[in-house]
């Protein structure tokens, strides 16, 4: 089984939203949530 699934939990989606509001880049957000940057876009 792959470690980094592309599906996001509701909590991860809220975290991404908050980080985007805080002007974090997609790469920074991906590192924080442990996902590939393409998942954040």
N, C-alpha and C positions, 0 to 999 in steps of 0.2 A: 504494500500500500504506500502511496506517495505521502510524504510528510506535509508538503505545502499544497493543500487542496485550494481550488480557486473560490470555493464557496465561503462566504463571510457570515459570521454570526451577527445578530442584531446589534450586540454590544460593539463588535468591530466596526460596523457601519456608523454607529454613533461616534465612535472614537475617530474614525476617518473624517467625519463631518466637522468635529471640533478642531481637529488638526488643520483642516483646510481653512477654517475660519481664522485660525492662528497663523495663517500664511506659511505653513510648512510645505515643502516640495513633495511631489509624489514619491521621490526616492527616500526622503526622510521618513515619510509616513510608512512606506513599505518596510523600512528597517525597524520601526517602532512596533508594528503589528506582526512582523515576521512573515510577510507575504512578498511576492514578486511585485515590482512597481507596476506591471501591466494590470494587476488586479485593482489597483487604486484608481486608475484612470476611468 
